[in-house]
Amino acid sequence: MHTIQVDSVQRWMEDLRHMTEVECMCVLQSKPIGTDEDTQGELIVTSGDHVTRDNLQTLLKRALVVSTELGKMFQRLEKGRWQRVHSTAVRANCHVRSLVHEYSAARNTPPEMQKYEKALLEKCTELTAITERCLHTEDDYFLKSMKEAIHEILTDVSDSFSQMIDMALANEIQILIRQIEASDSIFAIDSAISNLLSLTQDGPQLCSIIAKEGAVVALFKICRQDCYRSLYAHALRTVASICCVEEGINQLEKVDGILCLADIMTDEGCAEAARAEAAAVVAQITSPHHTSTQHLASFLESMQDIVTALIKLCETASCGEVFLLASAALANITFFDSMACEILLQLNAIHILLQACHDRQRVDTPYSKDQVVTILANLSVLEQSAPEILQEKGIERLLLLLGEKPSSSSPSEGAACERVQQKAAVTLARLSRDPEVAQTAIQLQAIPRLIELCRSPAERNNSDSVLVACLAALRRLAAGCPDSIGATDHQQLIKPRLVDSFLLCSNMEESFV
């Protein structure tokens, strides 16, 4: 009982911070903290960094509270619950006024933002007044007309509030960027970068604002100065996070960021952590998920240096995280240009990657194996890759990867295992164009394993993509050696159209007896 009471009080205290009346706050903020001048000075002295971070946290928390209230209003308006609509409007009005007052007290609000604040407060007052009128009537026709008017005002309030918050966040982000650009203190710059990195975790919308305010430009200025080498890794990790949005990549392109990344990755004097984070940025900007690919034109100019540095980082990685970042960048690069695959073959990449698979310190998760097998799948398009993969006993490794299973119930790990199995089967199918590879695979019992994956949903984690890839690999092997498959399997898995075999296997139900 005591615990429940304590938790309730703590929750009440947290909520109270966001539910104070403006008049009360005005009175409280005018009170001195202490009477002793020395003591008072000690209490109120805080670094600008703490102020910025606190303002950002307050903004985000208050914005969430107001957004929640506005969302409730939309729902209650649709249901015609007028008492609740009005009480929610009053609460939202209080929250907005409190937020505006607190922010104005903490910062000199820019004139443009003041216009938004004034318009927003007027609309909130109008919303409160019009919802109150709906409490004193039961006229359905009047309420229906009011419903439409309230919905329109509420939409305006939501839009104005979002714009105001974006401007406030942009203002706070500008302060952090100025701190990065103007400060001579490594500690202060590092702290500002930490705050930016923390903000990037709040979603793509905030990343877009950060990019538009020039954060990528400021961070690359840091990465071009030798005196800030200790900050490279931290700055590049933040750049990678910002580049999840197109605005971030556009900013990187404008400041020749790819050239800077290439310089860092090829500089053996740079710490491994900095080179790994540079690889993370490369992995981000070459991700197939990005719709815009204009930045990749300048990437081609530095491809030789970047690919060379990445495969070397894979070879010398001190831990699994470094290997994962480097191999992920390589995997993405091999998707968009065949020249990258040719460069990798010249750099003995197959040997390096397959050797890494024997090293648990480097390849320690399905995520790392996913990157390795992706690179092998893309390399296997080139005919000259088959002899090298044979020589490095790559077929044995592919068969091991076909048996990849998650070690936990994590959905992301399960999905990674499915990708590993699928790409291993795709690689095997591509390599089996070479008769020697096909013969080796058959001798290593690849066909029974592929049949098992086709017939047993549990073995393939119920994945249809794995099923299709295994059927394709099985048919490729069967074409070269039809005697290696039994009559029943041939009749069901090889002879029909691929889609018919797929439907047969995907509808199979396991027996749990």
LINNOR-V946921 format. One record per helix or strand. SS is the DSSP state (h for helix, s for strand). FROM is the first residue (numbers start at 0). LEN is the number of residues. If there is no record, write none. Layout:
ss->SS from->FROM len->LEN
ss->SS from->FROM len->LEN
This chain:
ss->h from->1 len->15
ss->h from->21 len->8
ss->h from->36 len->8
ss->h from->47 len->32
ss->h from->81 len->25
ss->h from->110 len->26
ss->h from->139 len->43
ss->h from->185 len->15
ss->h from->203 len->9
ss->h from->214 len->9
ss->h from->225 len->17
ss->h from->245 len->9
ss->h from->256 len->10
ss->h from->271 len->14
ss->h from->295 len->6
ss->h from->302 len->14
ss->h from->319 len->17
ss->h from->337 len->9
ss->h from->348 len->8
ss->h from->365 len->14
ss->h from->384 len->7
ss->h from->393 len->8
ss->h from->410 len->21
ss->h from->434 len->9
ss->h from->445 len->10
ss->h from->463 len->17
ss->h from->481 len->3
ss->h from->486 len->8
ss->h from->497 len->9
